[in-house]
Amino acid sequence: MASFKLLGMTLASITLAYSQSSTGTLTGIVMDPSPARLANVALKLTSEQTGVALAATSNASGEYTSPLLNSGTYRVEAEAGGFQRAARTGIVMELGRVVRLDIMMQLGQVAESVEVSGAAPLIESESATVGQLIENKTIADMPLNGRRVGDLLGLIGNGVYIQGDVIRPRIPVGGGRADQQQWLLDGVNSSNFALEAPQALFNPPVEAVQEIRVQQSAYSAEFGNSSSGVVAMTTRSGTNKYSGLLYENLRNNRLDARNFFCRVDAAAAVERVWRRAGRAGDPQSHLLLL
């Protein structure tokens, strides 16, 4: 029985570790104006995109931590007896990032409130990991041949883009070898070890991906089976609004301009590419149509 309990605890810890790789964490200290740390302060974190609310409480040292937060913008509210309600809006959570947000409570009635708008500091003081985030706007706006997110890895500063295709983008990161990254999709290992090389199992389309974070060096021990970086991706999810997108892409060599130095009778390379795709999302889910 003891061995089964130990196995269950091990599996649970592994699941939690992978889940944290696809989400963010908010942490900080709650203080009064003196500034002394406040214990047992009730905090409420609400996603501005979905309306989903999570609760947290400061401990005896006034510290709080709220892990497993999906990417997006959050509103943070703190409430305690004898103090005004404090609220911060516009807190941006990103994939794989630990954001520190210290909260100062002001003396007063709970019915009174102090609201501050603005994002958390851009300096990431809670982690020594060196990496780069590719946000959703960049993913959606960049012109890509084939509309596969693996091509975006050429944007990172400490990598060399070698080759990209539907299945297997190749890029060495941080001086390592190509095909030596660990690939994660929503916290699940999506590397292909069939050939005993941690290459990408698949290369998802642009419309399916929310964010990409590439960790180049000094990453956590949970990513111990990678010698050339960690690539973590999260898929899109539904919001409080209906959304949709349709696109069509046509490439045909008959529409290309002729090279000035090319002979008129020279045989032109035949190229025929025609792609059509779309997606649709509602407040409860996000359905990808390809």
C-alpha positions in Angstrom: 0.0 0.0 0.0 2.8 2.4 0.8 4.4 1.8 -2.6 1.1 2.7 -4.3 0.9 5.9 -2.3 4.4 6.8 -3.2 3.7 6.1 -6.9 0.5 8.3 -6.8 2.4 11.2 -5.1 5.2 10.9 -7.8 2.7 11.0 -10.7 0.9 14.0 -9.1 4.1 15.9 -8.8 5.1 15.1 -12.4 1.6 16.3 -13.6 2.0 19.6 -11.6 5.4 20.2 -13.0 4.3 19.9 -16.6 1.2 22.0 -15.9 3.4 24.9 -14.6 5.4 24.8 -17.8 2.3 25.8 -19.8 1.0 28.5 -17.3 2.2 31.4 -15.3 2.5 32.1 -11.6 1.7 35.3 -9.6 3.4 35.9 -6.3 4.1 38.7 -3.9 3.8 40.3 -0.5 0.8 42.0 1.1 1.7 45.0 3.4 0.2 47.8 5.3 1.5 51.4 5.1 4.1 50.9 7.9 5.1 48.6 5.9 4.4 45.5 7.9 3.3 42.3 6.4 -0.3 41.3 6.6 -1.5 37.7 7.1 -4.8 36.1 6.1 -5.6 38.6 3.4 -8.1 37.3 0.9 -7.1 37.7 -2.7 -9.2 37.2 -5.8 -7.7 36.9 -9.3 -10.1 37.3 -12.2 -9.3 36.7 -15.8 -10.5 39.7 -17.9 -10.9 37.5 -20.9 -13.0 34.6 -19.5 -14.3 35.9 -16.1 -12.9 32.9 -14.3 -12.0 33.8 -10.7 -9.4 32.1 -8.5 -8.8 32.6 -4.7 -5.6 32.9 -2.7 -4.7 33.9 0.9 -1.6 35.4 2.3 0.3 33.3 4.8 1.7 34.2 8.2 4.6 36.0 6.5 2.2 38.0 4.3 3.3 36.1 1.2 1.0 34.7 -1.4 1.4 32.6 -4.5 -1.1 31.7 -7.2 0.2 29.1 -9.7 -1.3 27.6 -12.8 -2.6 30.8 -14.3 -3.5 30.7 -18.0 -2.0 33.4 -20.3 -4.1 36.6 -20.3 -4.9 39.8 -18.4 -6.0 39.6 -14.8 -7.6 41.8 -12.1 -6.3 41.2 -8.6 -8.3 42.2 -5.5 -7.2 42.1 -1.9 -9.5 42.4 1.1 -8.9 42.4 4.8 -10.7 43.8 7.9 -9.8 47.4 8.8 -8.3 48.1 5.4 -9.7 49.5 2.1 -10.2 47.0 -0.7 -7.2 47.1 -3.0 -7.5 46.3 -6.7 -5.0 46.1 -9.5 -6.1 45.7 -13.1 -4.2 45.0 -16.3 -1.8 42.4 -14.8 -0.5 40.4 -17.8 0.3 36.8 -17.3 2.5 35.0 -19.8 3.4 31.5 -20.6 6.1 30.1 -18.2 6.6 33.4 -16.4 6.7 34.1 -12.6 5.3 37.6 -12.0 5.8 39.4 -8.7 3.1 41.8 -7.6 3.4 43.4 -4.1 0.2 44.9 -2.7 0.0 47.9 -0.3 -3.2 48.0 1.8 -4.5 51.4 3.0 -6.3 51.9 6.4 -10.0 52.4 6.0 -13.3 50.7 5.6 -13.7 47.6 3.5 -16.5 49.4 1.5 -13.9 51.8 0.3 -11.5 50.8 -2.4 -8.3 51.8 -4.1 -7.9 50.7 -7.7 -4.7 51.0 -9.6 -4.4 50.3 -13.4 -1.3 49.1 -15.0 0.8 46.0 -15.7 3.3 44.4 -13.3 7.0 45.3 -13.6 8.7 43.9 -16.7 11.7 42.8 -14.8 11.4 39.1 -14.0 13.0 38.9 -10.5 11.7 35.4 -9.6 13.6 33.4 -12.2 17.1 33.2 -13.6 16.0 31.5 -16.8 17.2 33.1 -20.1 14.6 32.9 -22.8 12.2 34.7 -25.1 8.4 34.9 -25.4 6.7 35.1 -28.7 3.3 36.7 -28.0 0.0 36.0 -29.8 0.1 39.3 -31.8 3.4 38.3 -33.4 2.2 34.8 -34.1 -0.9 36.1 -35.8 0.7 39.0 -37.8 3.9 37.5 -39.1 3.8 36.4 -42.7 4.7 32.7 -42.7 5.2 30.2 -45.5 2.7 27.5 -44.7 1.4 29.2 -41.5 3.3 26.9 -39.2 4.5 28.3 -35.8 7.9 26.5 -36.0 9.1 29.1 -38.5 8.7 31.8 -35.8 11.6 30.2 -33.9 13.9 32.1 -36.3 13.0 35.2 -34.3 14.8 34.2 -31.1 18.1 36.0 -30.4 20.2 33.0 -29.4 19.3 30.5 -32.1 20.1 29.7 -35.7 17.2 28.8 -38.0 18.2 25.9 -40.2 15.1 24.3 -41.7 11.3 24.3 -41.2 8.5 22.2 -42.5 5.1 20.9 -41.5 6.5 18.3 -39.2 10.0 19.2 -38.1 11.4 22.7 -37.6 15.2 22.5 -37.0 17.0 25.2 -34.9 19.9 25.0 -32.5 19.4 27.0 -29.4 22.1 28.4 -27.1 25.0 26.8 -28.9 23.4 23.3 -28.7 22.6 21.0 -31.6 19.5 21.0 -33.7 16.8 18.4 -32.9 17.8 18.6 -29.3 15.0 20.7 -27.8 12.3 19.6 -25.5 8.9 20.4 -27.0 5.8 21.0 -24.8 2.2 21.6 -25.9 -0.1 22.7 -23.1 2.4 21.2 -20.6 2.5 17.8 -22.3 5.7 16.5 -23.8 5.2 16.5 -27.5 8.7 15.5 -28.5 9.2 12.6 -30.9 11.7 10.1 -29.4 11.1 7.4 -32.1 14.6 8.1 -33.5 16.1 8.7 -30.0 16.3 12.5 -30.8 14.0 15.0 -29.1 12.7 16.6 -32.2 9.2 18.1 -32.7 6.4 15.6 -33.0 4.4 18.1 -35.0 4.3 21.7 -36.0 0.9 23.2 -35.2 -0.8 25.9 -37.4 -0.8 29.6 -36.4 -4.5 29.6 -35.7 -4.2 27.0 -32.9 -1.4 28.6 -30.8 -1.7 31.4 -28.2 1.9 31.9 -27.1 5.4 30.4 -27.5 8.2 30.6 -24.9 11.7 29.4 -25.7 13.9 28.8 -22.7 17.5 29.0 -23.8 19.6 28.4 -20.6 19.4 28.2 -16.8 16.0 26.6 -17.0 14.5 24.5 -14.2 15.6 20.9 -13.4 12.1 19.7 -14.5 13.4 20.1 -18.1 16.4 17.9 -17.6 16.2 15.9 -20.8 17.1 18.8 -23.1 20.5 20.1 -24.2 19.4 22.8 -26.6 16.6 24.7 -25.1 12.9 24.1 -24.3 10.1 25.2 -26.6 6.7 25.5 -24.8 3.5 26.3 -26.6 -0.1 26.9 -25.5 -3.2 26.5 -27.6 -5.9 29.1 -27.9 -9.0 29.0 -25.7 -12.4 30.6 -25.6 -13.1 34.0 -24.2 -16.3 35.9 -23.2 -16.8 36.9 -26.9 -17.5 35.0 -30.1 -14.6 35.1 -32.5 -13.7 33.6 -35.8 -11.3 33.7 -38.7 -11.2 32.5 -42.3 -8.3 32.7 -44.7 -7.2 31.5 -48.1 -3.6 31.4 -49.4 -2.7 30.9 -53.1 0.8 30.5 -54.5 1.1 29.9 -58.3 4.2 30.3 -60.4 2.1 31.6 -63.2 1.5 34.7 -61.1 5.2 35.3 -60.4 7.3 38.0 -62.1 9.9 36.7 -64.5 13.5 37.1 -63.5 15.3 39.7 -65.7 18.1 37.3 -66.5 15.9 34.3 -67.1 15.4 33.1 -70.7 11.8 33.3 -72.0 11.8 29.7 -73.1 13.4 28.5 -69.9 11.3 25.9 -68.1 9.8 27.6 -65.0 9.6 25.7 -61.7 6.1 24.6 -61.1 4.6 25.7 -57.8 1.0 25.1 -56.9 -0.1 25.8 -53.3 -3.7 26.5 -52.2 -4.5 26.6 -48.5 -7.9 27.3 -46.9 -8.5 27.2 -43.2 -10.4 28.9 -40.4 -11.3 28.7 -36.7 -14.3 29.6 -34.6 -14.6 30.2 -30.9 -17.4 30.8 -28.4 -17.4 31.8 -24.7 -17.2 28.1 -23.6 -14.7 26.5 -26.0 -12.4 27.2 -28.9 -13.0 25.0 -32.0 -10.3 24.9 -34.6 -11.5 24.1 -38.1 -8.8 23.2 -40.7 
